[in-house]
């Protein structure tokens, strides 16, 4: 910022932010979510630093298939997330007001139906579709509805569908929310409904109503979709030990400054040599600080990895519960895998409490042939 050459380009900048993919070892059942554009399974880690190379925020744990913009959105929306200085956030860039493509309900249904066919044909090799799939949707919608639909319109609307699916998934996993697999409907009591709609008015359309095209959405955006359930930042992890280390480091910096001031009475030649020495020491100190911060990131990632659920062990314990049919236990296992917190709570219970939990689960779900 003090460089005349680069200052015009970095004027008003307060720091730098970027994402990086870190290799992640995850169970086979969820590896699809962690496969993105990088080789192998990774987690998408977001980090923000100041211009003096100090990390001010790190969010680790997002699945590798998640886009950087989605991780950034999560970081900004968290209670203790990334904070943008108020003066930088007062003025927002005005977006160009052009003609936007309007999607009707029949158009959205047609989009999902075509993309289901494309997925079954193998045109969805990873977490997204091939370009020709978007072109096919755009062509057929343009012909049937007599509109000018382009592949970019399809891509943008698919992002909206993914966002809706993310909301549905979060609601299904919330405490107090039930799921009717026969009707494909999220069920809630009146009190829970009123509380949720008061906090999120737009969630009204997802509660106590049959979800249109739910099974199609499962194929198009549901499978292997990043959810961010594993993402954690400094605020979510106990880093008291690291804070103590940083305090000690700050004290050492104070001692260093006092020592440097005491040497100002030396001769001019000695001052030049000491100046060079202090400059090298400053560089070494900056590298040391950067190393410590990288260690903090590694600590956060390590803490996250240690807290992962052992799916194989969960399956063994669920199938041990006596008095229930194998298909019911299998459904209970699938439900627990989709909700990691419930699964961990189940593993912490004794045999009797586990049996009670399975009994309640079976009573809340139907197993009739027409379901």
C-alpha positions as CSV (number, residue, x, y, z in Angstrom):
1,X,0.0,0.0,0.0
2,X,3.0,2.3,0.5
3,X,4.4,1.5,-2.9
4,X,3.9,4.4,-5.4
5,X,3.9,2.0,-8.3
6,X,1.2,-0.3,-7.1
7,X,-0.9,2.0,-4.9
8,X,-3.2,3.2,-7.7
9,X,-4.3,-0.4,-8.3
10,X,-4.8,-1.3,-4.6
11,X,-6.4,2.0,-3.4
12,X,-9.1,1.4,-0.8
13,X,-8.3,-2.3,-0.6
14,X,-8.2,-3.7,2.9
15,X,-6.9,-7.2,2.2
16,X,-7.0,-10.2,0.0
17,X,-9.4,-13.2,-0.1
18,X,-9.1,-16.5,-2.0
19,X,-10.0,-20.1,-1.9
20,X,-7.8,-23.2,-2.0
21,X,-8.5,-26.9,-2.3
22,X,-7.0,-29.1,0.4
23,X,-6.9,-32.9,0.1
24,X,-9.6,-34.6,2.2
25,X,-9.9,-38.2,3.3
26,X,-13.7,-38.9,3.5
27,X,-15.9,-42.0,3.6
28,X,-16.8,-43.6,0.3
29,X,-20.5,-42.7,0.8
30,X,-19.9,-38.9,0.6
31,X,-16.9,-38.8,-1.7
32,X,-19.0,-37.5,-4.6
33,X,-19.6,-34.2,-2.8
34,X,-15.9,-33.7,-2.3
35,X,-14.9,-34.2,-6.0
36,X,-14.6,-31.0,-7.9
37,X,-12.4,-29.6,-10.6
38,X,-9.3,-30.7,-8.7
39,X,-7.9,-34.2,-8.8
40,X,-9.2,-36.5,-6.0
41,X,-11.3,-35.5,-3.0
42,X,-10.8,-32.1,-1.6
43,X,-12.3,-29.5,0.7
44,X,-12.7,-25.9,-0.4
45,X,-11.0,-23.7,2.2
46,X,-11.6,-19.9,2.1
47,X,-9.0,-17.6,3.7
48,X,-8.8,-13.8,4.1
49,X,-5.5,-11.9,5.0
50,X,-4.5,-8.3,5.5
51,X,-1.6,-6.7,3.6
52,X,0.8,-7.4,6.5
53,X,0.2,-11.2,5.9
54,X,-2.0,-11.8,8.8
55,X,-4.9,-14.2,8.5
56,X,-8.1,-12.6,9.7
57,X,-10.6,-15.3,8.7
58,X,-10.5,-19.0,7.6
59,X,-13.5,-21.2,6.8
60,X,-12.5,-24.9,6.2
61,X,-14.6,-28.0,5.5
62,X,-16.7,-27.1,2.5
63,X,-17.0,-29.9,0.0
64,X,-14.7,-29.7,-3.0
65,X,-17.6,-29.6,-5.5
66,X,-18.8,-26.3,-4.0
67,X,-18.1,-23.1,-6.0
68,X,-16.0,-20.4,-4.4
69,X,-19.0,-17.9,-4.5
70,X,-21.1,-20.3,-2.5
71,X,-18.4,-20.7,0.2
72,X,-18.0,-16.9,0.3
73,X,-21.8,-16.5,0.7
74,X,-21.7,-18.9,3.7
75,X,-18.8,-17.0,5.3
76,X,-20.6,-13.7,5.0
77,X,-23.9,-15.1,6.3
78,X,-22.5,-16.8,9.5
79,X,-23.1,-15.0,12.8
80,X,-19.3,-15.0,13.5
81,X,-18.3,-15.0,9.9
82,X,-16.3,-12.8,7.6
83,X,-17.0,-9.1,8.3
84,X,-16.6,-6.5,5.6
85,X,-15.6,-3.0,6.9
86,X,-18.7,-0.8,7.0
87,X,-17.2,1.8,4.7
88,X,-16.6,-0.8,2.1
89,X,-20.1,-2.1,2.3
90,X,-22.1,1.1,2.1
91,X,-22.1,1.5,-1.7
92,X,-23.0,-1.5,-3.8
93,X,-22.3,-1.7,-7.5
94,X,-25.3,-1.2,-9.6
95,X,-26.1,-4.1,-11.8
96,X,-27.1,-3.7,-15.4
97,X,-30.9,-3.6,-15.9
98,X,-31.5,-5.6,-19.0
99,X,-34.1,-8.1,-20.1
100,X,-34.2,-11.1,-17.9
101,X,-35.6,-14.5,-18.9
102,X,-38.7,-15.3,-16.9
103,X,-39.3,-18.9,-16.0
104,X,-42.8,-20.3,-15.6
105,X,-43.6,-23.3,-13.6
106,X,-44.1,-25.5,-16.7
107,X,-40.8,-24.4,-18.0
108,X,-39.1,-25.3,-14.8
109,X,-40.7,-28.8,-14.9
110,X,-39.6,-29.3,-18.4
111,X,-36.0,-28.3,-17.5
112,X,-35.9,-30.9,-14.7
113,X,-37.5,-33.6,-16.9
114,X,-34.9,-33.1,-19.7
115,X,-32.0,-32.9,-17.2
116,X,-33.1,-36.2,-15.6
117,X,-32.9,-37.8,-19.0
118,X,-29.5,-36.3,-19.6
119,X,-28.2,-37.5,-16.2
120,X,-29.4,-41.0,-16.9
121,X,-27.6,-40.9,-20.2
122,X,-24.4,-40.1,-18.4
123,X,-24.2,-36.5,-19.4
124,X,-23.6,-35.4,-15.8
125,X,-20.1,-36.7,-15.2
126,X,-19.5,-34.8,-12.0
127,X,-21.5,-32.2,-10.1
128,X,-22.6,-30.3,-13.3
129,X,-24.0,-31.1,-16.7
130,X,-22.2,-31.0,-20.1
131,X,-22.7,-28.0,-22.2
132,X,-24.8,-29.9,-24.8
133,X,-27.3,-30.7,-22.1
134,X,-28.0,-27.0,-21.4
135,X,-28.2,-26.4,-25.2
136,X,-30.8,-29.2,-25.5
137,X,-32.9,-27.7,-22.7
138,X,-32.7,-24.2,-24.2
139,X,-33.7,-25.5,-27.7
140,X,-36.7,-27.5,-26.5
141,X,-38.1,-24.8,-24.2
142,X,-37.7,-22.2,-27.0
143,X,-39.7,-24.4,-29.4
144,X,-42.4,-25.4,-27.0
145,X,-43.1,-22.1,-25.3
146,X,-42.2,-19.8,-28.3
147,X,-39.5,-17.9,-26.3
148,X,-35.8,-17.2,-26.8
149,X,-34.2,-19.4,-24.2
150,X,-30.4,-19.6,-24.2
151,X,-28.0,-22.1,-22.5
152,X,-26.9,-19.4,-20.0
153,X,-30.6,-19.0,-18.9
154,X,-30.7,-22.7,-18.2
155,X,-27.5,-22.6,-16.2
156,X,-28.7,-19.6,-14.2
157,X,-32.1,-21.3,-13.4
158,X,-30.3,-24.5,-12.4
159,X,-28.5,-22.4,-9.8
160,X,-31.9,-21.3,-8.5
161,X,-33.0,-25.0,-8.3
162,X,-29.9,-25.9,-6.4
163,X,-30.5,-23.1,-3.9
164,X,-34.1,-24.3,-3.4
165,X,-32.8,-27.9,-2.9
166,X,-30.3,-26.6,-0.3
167,X,-33.2,-25.0,1.6
168,X,-35.2,-28.2,1.4
169,X,-32.3,-30.3,2.7
170,X,-31.7,-27.9,5.6
171,X,-35.3,-27.9,6.6
172,X,-35.5,-31.7,6.5
173,X,-32.6,-32.0,8.9
174,X,-33.7,-29.3,11.4
175,X,-34.9,-30.3,14.8
176,X,-38.7,-30.5,15.0
177,X,-39.2,-31.0,11.3
178,X,-40.5,-34.3,9.9
179,X,-40.5,-35.9,6.5
180,X,-43.4,-37.8,4.8
181,X,-41.7,-39.9,2.2
182,X,-45.0,-41.1,0.7
183,X,-46.2,-37.5,0.0
184,X,-42.7,-36.0,-0.4
185,X,-43.6,-33.4,2.1
186,X,-41.9,-31.6,5.0
187,X,-44.2,-31.9,8.0
188,X,-44.2,-29.5,11.0
189,X,-46.5,-28.6,13.8
190,X,-48.4,-25.2,13.9
191,X,-46.0,-23.7,16.5
192,X,-42.9,-24.8,14.5
193,X,-44.5,-23.6,11.3
194,X,-45.3,-20.2,12.7
195,X,-41.8,-19.8,14.1
196,X,-40.1,-20.8,10.9
197,X,-42.2,-18.6,8.6
198,X,-41.8,-15.7,11.0
199,X,-38.0,-16.0,10.7
200,X,-38.0,-17.0,7.0
201,X,-41.2,-16.0,5.2
202,X,-40.1,-17.5,1.9
203,X,-40.0,-21.0,3.5
204,X,-43.7,-21.2,3.6
205,X,-43.9,-22.9,0.2
206,X,-41.7,-25.8,1.5
207,X,-43.7,-26.7,4.7
208,X,-46.8,-29.0,4.9
209,X,-47.1,-29.0,1.1
210,X,-46.2,-31.6,-1.4
211,X,-42.9,-30.7,-3.1
212,X,-43.3,-30.7,-6.9
213,X,-40.7,-32.6,-8.9
214,X,-38.9,-33.7,-5.7
215,X,-37.6,-37.0,-7.2
216,X,-36.4,-35.2,-10.3
217,X,-34.6,-32.6,-8.2
218,X,-33.0,-35.5,-6.3
219,X,-31.4,-36.8,-9.5
220,X,-30.6,-33.4,-11.0
221,X,-29.2,-31.5,-8.0
222,X,-29.6,-33.7,-5.0
223,X,-27.0,-36.4,-5.4
224,X,-23.5,-35.4,-4.5
225,X,-24.5,-31.8,-3.8
226,X,-22.3,-29.8,-1.5
227,X,-24.2,-28.8,1.7
228,X,-21.5,-27.1,3.8
229,X,-22.4,-29.2,6.8
230,X,-18.7,-29.9,7.5
231,X,-17.6,-26.3,7.2
232,X,-16.1,-24.6,10.3
233,X,-14.3,-21.4,10.9
234,X,-12.2,-20.2,13.9
235,X,-15.3,-19.1,15.7
236,X,-16.6,-22.7,15.6
237,X,-13.4,-24.4,16.9
238,X,-11.7,-24.0,20.3
239,X,-8.5,-22.2,19.5
240,X,-7.6,-20.9,23.0
241,X,-4.2,-22.5,22.9
242,X,-3.4,-20.7,19.6
243,X,-4.6,-17.4,21.1
244,X,-2.2,-17.8,23.9
245,X,0.6,-18.5,21.5
246,X,-0.3,-15.3,19.6
247,X,-0.2,-13.3,22.8
248,X,3.2,-14.6,23.7
249,X,4.4,-13.7,20.2
250,X,3.0,-10.2,20.6
251,X,5.0,-9.8,23.9
252,X,8.1,-10.9,22.2
253,X,7.6,-8.3,19.5
254,X,7.4,-5.6,22.2
255,X,10.6,-6.8,23.7
256,X,12.2,-6.8,20.2
257,X,11.1,-3.1,19.7
258,X,12.6,-2.0,23.0
259,X,15.9,-3.8,22.2
260,X,16.0,-2.1,18.8
261,X,15.5,1.4,20.4
262,X,18.3,0.8,22.8
263,X,20.8,0.3,20.0
264,X,20.1,3.7,18.3
265,X,23.1,5.2,20.2
266,X,25.7,3.1,18.2
267,X,28.0,4.6,15.6
268,X,26.8,5.3,12.0
269,X,28.7,2.2,10.5
270,X,27.3,0.0,13.2
271,X,23.8,1.4,12.6
272,X,24.0,0.5,8.9
273,X,25.0,-3.1,9.8
274,X,22.3,-3.3,12.4
275,X,19.7,-1.8,10.0
276,X,20.5,-4.6,7.5
277,X,20.3,-7.1,10.4
278,X,17.0,-5.8,11.6
279,X,15.6,-5.9,8.1
280,X,16.5,-9.5,7.8
281,X,15.1,-10.2,11.2
282,X,11.9,-8.5,10.2
283,X,11.6,-10.7,7.1
284,X,12.3,-13.8,9.2
285,X,9.7,-12.7,11.7
286,X,7.1,-12.2,8.9
287,X,7.8,-15.7,7.6
288,X,7.5,-17.1,11.1
289,X,4.2,-15.3,11.6
290,X,2.9,-16.7,8.3
291,X,4.0,-20.2,9.3
292,X,2.1,-19.9,12.6
293,X,-1.0,-18.8,10.8
294,X,-0.7,-21.7,8.3
295,X,-0.4,-24.0,11.3
296,X,-3.6,-22.5,12.7
297,X,-5.4,-23.5,9.4
298,X,-3.9,-27.0,9.6
299,X,-5.1,-27.3,13.2
300,X,-8.6,-26.3,12.2
301,X,-8.6,-28.8,9.4
302,X,-7.2,-31.5,11.6
303,X,-9.8,-30.9,14.3
304,X,-12.5,-31.1,11.6
305,X,-11.1,-34.5,10.3
306,X,-11.0,-36.0,13.8
307,X,-14.7,-35.3,14.3
308,X,-15.8,-37.3,11.2
309,X,-18.4,-40.0,11.5
310,X,-17.4,-43.7,10.9
311,X,-20.2,-44.8,8.6
312,X,-19.2,-48.5,8.7
313,X,-19.3,-48.6,12.5
314,X,-22.7,-46.8,12.4
315,X,-24.1,-49.4,10.1
316,X,-22.9,-52.2,12.3
317,X,-24.5,-50.7,15.4
318,X,-27.8,-49.9,13.7
319,X,-28.1,-53.5,12.4
320,X,-27.5,-54.9,15.9
321,X,-30.8,-53.4,17.2
322,X,-33.2,-56.3,17.7
323,X,-36.9,-56.5,17.1
324,X,-37.1,-54.8,13.7
325,X,-37.1,-55.8,10.1
326,X,-33.9,-55.4,8.1
327,X,-35.5,-52.9,5.7
328,X,-36.6,-50.7,8.6
329,X,-33.1,-50.7,10.0
330,X,-31.7,-49.9,6.6
331,X,-33.9,-46.9,6.3
332,X,-33.0,-45.8,9.8
333,X,-29.3,-46.1,8.8
334,X,-29.9,-44.0,5.6
335,X,-31.6,-41.3,7.7
336,X,-28.8,-41.2,10.2
337,X,-26.1,-40.9,7.4
338,X,-27.9,-37.9,6.0
339,X,-28.0,-36.2,9.4
340,X,-24.6,-36.4,11.0
341,X,-25.5,-34.9,14.3
342,X,-28.3,-37.4,14.8
343,X,-25.9,-40.2,13.9
344,X,-23.4,-39.1,16.5
345,X,-26.1,-38.8,19.1
346,X,-27.2,-42.3,18.2
347,X,-23.7,-43.7,18.6
348,X,-23.4,-42.1,22.0
349,X,-26.5,-43.9,23.4
350,X,-26.7,-47.3,25.1
351,X,-28.5,-50.3,23.5
352,X,-31.8,-49.5,25.2
353,X,-31.9,-45.9,24.1
354,X,-30.9,-46.9,20.6
355,X,-33.8,-49.4,20.4
356,X,-36.2,-46.6,21.6
357,X,-34.9,-44.3,18.9
358,X,-35.4,-46.9,16.1
359,X,-38.9,-47.6,17.5
360,X,-39.9,-44.0,17.2
361,X,-38.3,-43.7,13.8
362,X,-40.3,-46.7,12.5
363,X,-43.6,-45.2,13.9
364,X,-42.9,-41.9,12.1
365,X,-42.3,-43.5,8.7
366,X,-44.5,-45.7,6.6
367,X,-43.4,-49.0,5.2
368,X,-46.6,-49.9,3.2
369,X,-46.1,-51.4,-0.3
370,X,-47.7,-48.3,-1.9
371,X,-45.1,-46.0,-0.2
